[in-house]
Amino acid sequence: MGNTGSNDLSVHIGSEKWHQAAAYFVRMKVFVLERDIAIQDEFDSEDHDETVYVVLYDNDKPVATGRFIQMDEGTVRPGRIAVLNDYRGKGLGERVVKELEAYARTRGCRTSKIHGEMSAAPFYEKLGYTREGETYLEDGVPCITLKKVLI
């Protein structure tokens, strides 16, 4: 099951309760259980009833997710990008980011800013993001802001 190609996956973007549960499932496994991030830090005030999530599903199993936060009229902040361990290395993280960017464009966003972990910065740079400013700690993890103009 772990060798499913990304083309076989379905994508859903929305804020329905069942869909939020799917996003939380992936984040729980990746960030809380695997990465040891405190559950109180992982699930914050940006996770509420209206929050929109992208989730990639392998049949009914959620396998990758990202959170959509619109910071202002023209800026999106994709976040909480996570892919289950068995599904890594197949371009799913890239697909989640691209889905978030496409959704942001439909909402009138022209700039995307990601608060990325330093270890993930090269991943975002491959997707067209550039580093901005100094590193900082977020939930105890060294991070950097990366920016991309959405065409």
N, C-alpha and C positions, 0 to 999 in steps of 0.2 A: 504494500500500500504506500510505503514511503517513497517509492520511485515514480509516483505519478507526475506527468509533465504538467507544466503550468497552464497549457492550453486546455487541459481537461477540467480545470477549475472554474467554478462560477463566481461572480463577484456581485456583492450587494452593497449599496450605499444607503444608509438611512439611520433612523433613531428609534426604531421599534424596540420594545422591551426584549423580545427574543433575540434580536440582532445585537443589542447591547450586551446581552448575556454571552453571546458567541465571542464578541470582542474581549470581554472580561476574561473568558476562559483562556484565550490565547495569552493575554497579558499576565494572568495569574500563573500559568505554567512557565512562561519565559522570564518575566521580571521578578516575580515574588519567589517562586519555588526554585528556579534554576539560578537566577542572578542574586538572590538574597536581598532584594530591595524591600524595605518595609512596606507592608500592605497599606499602611496609612499614607505613605509617600506616593505609592503607585497610583492609588485611586484618590483623586483630589477634587477640588471644587469645580474643575473643568468637566468632570464626569457627572452630567445631570440629564434630566429627561429629554432635553432638546439637543443634546450633543449628537453629532453625526459621526458615524464610524464607517470605514471601509472594511469589509471582511471578505477574504477569499475562502471559498468552501470546496472541499473535496467530498462530493455528494452532500451529506448533511454535516460533515465534520468541519468546524472552523479551523483553518490552518495558518492564517496570516491576517494581520489587522493593522490599522492605523487610525488615528483620531484627527478629525477636522475641527480646527478652531479658527474662526475669522477674527483677527485682531482689530481690524478697522475696515473701512470701506474697500480698500484695495489690497489688503495684506492677509494672507493665510499663514497659519503656523501648523503644518503637519506635525504630528507627534505620536509618541507611543507606538512606533513602528515595531512590530514583532512577528517572527515566523517560528512556528514549532520546529524543534530540533530535527525531526525526521524529514522536514521539507526544505531545509536550508541548502544553499548552493544551487538553486534552480531558478533564480531570478524573481522570486516572489516578493522580496522586499522592494525591489525596483518596481515591480508591477503595482504594489500598494501605493508607493510614492507617486507614480504616474497617474493612478486613479484619483488620488487626492488632488493632484495638480489640475487634472481635467475637470473635476467637480468644482474646484476653486475658480477656474475660468468661467464656468457657467454662472457663478455668483458675482462676477465682475472683478475678481482679484487679478492683479497684474504682478504682484510680488509674493514670493514664498520665502519664509524665514523659518529655519529649523534650528532648534536647540539640540544639537547632536553631541553624543559622547565623543570624546577625542578619538577613541578607537574606531568610530563609525565615520569620521570625517572623510577619509579617502573614498568610502562608498558613496557619500553624497556628492563629492567632487566629481566622480565619474558620471553623475546624473546632471552635471552642469551647475552645481552650487559652488560658491566661493566663500572662503572664510572671512569673517567680519569681526573685528575687535579682539579682545583678549580672552583667554580661557577663564572659566569660572567653575565653581562647584555647584552641582544640582543634585540633591538627594545624596550628597557625599561622593559624587562621581565627577571627574573632570570633564567639562563640556565646552563647546564652542558654538557660536551662532554662525550659521551658514545661510547665504542668501542667493536667490535665483530670480531673474526676471522671467515671468511667464509670458510667452509669445502667443 
